[in-house]
Amino acid sequence: MGTGQRTERAASSMRLAFA
């Protein structure tokens, strides 16, 4: 848990925006 922290956060933001 640390290498994909930035990607995970970006994906969450994109998913919320797409929803």
C-alpha positions as CSV (number, residue, x, y, z in Angstrom):
1,M,0.0,0.0,0.0
2,G,2.0,3.0,-1.2
3,T,2.9,2.5,-4.8
4,G,-0.7,2.7,-6.1
5,Q,-1.9,5.3,-3.5
6,R,-1.8,8.1,-6.1
7,T,-3.4,6.0,-8.8
8,E,-6.0,4.7,-6.4
9,R,-7.0,8.2,-5.4
10,A,-7.1,9.4,-9.0
11,A,-9.3,6.4,-10.0
12,S,-11.6,7.2,-7.1
13,S,-11.9,10.8,-8.2
14,M,-12.5,9.9,-11.8
15,R,-15.1,7.3,-10.8
16,L,-17.0,9.8,-8.8
17,A,-16.8,12.3,-11.6
18,F,-18.0,9.7,-14.1
19,A,-20.9,8.6,-11.8
